[in-house]
């Protein structure tokens, strides 16, 4: 029988519930348990797919094509839990399903209400999110205790835990111990009030995880235990990490969080396995052998979470080489005002990530051209790959009027064009080419050397594609189309094979990178940037590729 852990948050938002939830999964997996993870979001959007990145950060795409909350990226990076469309539910998706059923007459003429119909639907979503064969399902509740939007979810998990019975459900509440510099002390009152909010609706936390800037004293632990009705050993400190978020499982392990969870849920778990792999990872981040600087040229560069998976994947690639990756975040539009020579001077690699719309495109093309002409390692992802193709078409293949029909529908040479099946689509939500598709990699290419195999499965999120009408002319000019979705003949990878790393992909490899298993493309890109920082040339890389072939 599956056991359930519900993770709630209090005091303030952005405490790191997603990372804490992911860390809990890691600790339970180390105890030999099979874990699933789910995020319940209180916003009314059906999913985040139609939101601006400035609103909610990046949209994380699952293998089966769901557009989900960025916290699911943390879940998948940290743990081995299977993540799919049932791993994320929102107020919008819950209400949509209830209304659909009401229209079908499923409620037999009854008045449809928040209780029991909405709360029942939330509980059904929780059951769906718990994968078959799961020992423990970990469910993060979005929002903050006291928010109006979160109340139906909190009521639903209260009912759910009651139905499951003692020992089958556990409440973990993440809270904050603020430090007041004027008085030189941390305060427990916000935690007490946050727990009070939960207790008002019938939820008594079993475990408190307390975020803090400074170490918590035993006196504070005892005070929190007394006022919040939680055992002292279940008051867990989660101090701010010094180097990387991947320290969090190690810190929570030292605090005994996994022991508390095993006890509360009466789990038959093995003794904790070694955390040596995570400790080695921490050492790689804490004691790098060198540094490399990567320019990320994007449209939403002001918000770090807009490219969260990109930054994490770059960091994974760096850790694999025992190097720290420093990010030079550059707004694409600024390249027009200040010039690429000034903004990109001194970097060891350039990455252009995905995006939509006209704003920033010409700036991205300037960055691509600078990287090509200065033989900088270059990595284009989704819209970044399209910018790479447009730049090459304009300045090397000399295709007059080369552009994307996304920006200029009437352009003379749409080297990037709308996919055929997208031409009659009017709805914006969940209608792109989404999820994992196979890509055949051609022999003798840079991509083949990096992946070490001829078939990969990568995740997509786009409407426009490489226009095959211009493939022959671009390849004649030297651009190699090295990865193909064979069922449709779509170009998935384009590269300059003679370069150490000058490559664009239509898919999003960042979604499949893990700290302990860096994605091959990010590992190779960072490796090429390290070589560039040491003065290694494209000619040497071409000789290496020839030898590998």
Secondary structure, DSSP 8 states (H G I E B T S, - for coil): --EEEEEEE-SSS-S-HHHHHHHHHHHHHHTT--EEEEEEE-SSSSSGGGS-HHHH---EE-TT--EE-THHHHHHHH------GGGEEEHHHHHHHHHHHHHTTTTTT----IIIIIHHHHHHHHHHHS-TT-SEEEEEE-S-TT-TTTHHHHHHHHHHHHHH-TTSEEEEEEEEE-EETTTTEE--HHHHHHHHHHHHTT---SEEEEEESS---HHHHHHHHHHHT--GGGEEEEE--SS-GGGHHHHHHHTTHHHHHHHHTT---------HHHHHHHHHHHT-SEEEEEEEEESSTT-GGGGHHHHHHHHHHHHHTTEEEEEEEEETTHHHHH-HHHHSTT-SEEEE----SSTTHHHHHHHHHHHHHTT-EEEEETHHHHHHHHHHHHHTS--TTEEETTT-TT-SEEEEEE-GGGTT----TT-SEEEEEEEEE-TTSHHHHHHSSSEEEEEEEESEEE-GGGHHHHHHTT-EEEEEETTTTEEEEEE-TTSSSEEEESS-GGGG-BTTB--HHHHHHHHHHHHHHTT--HHHHHHHHHHH-
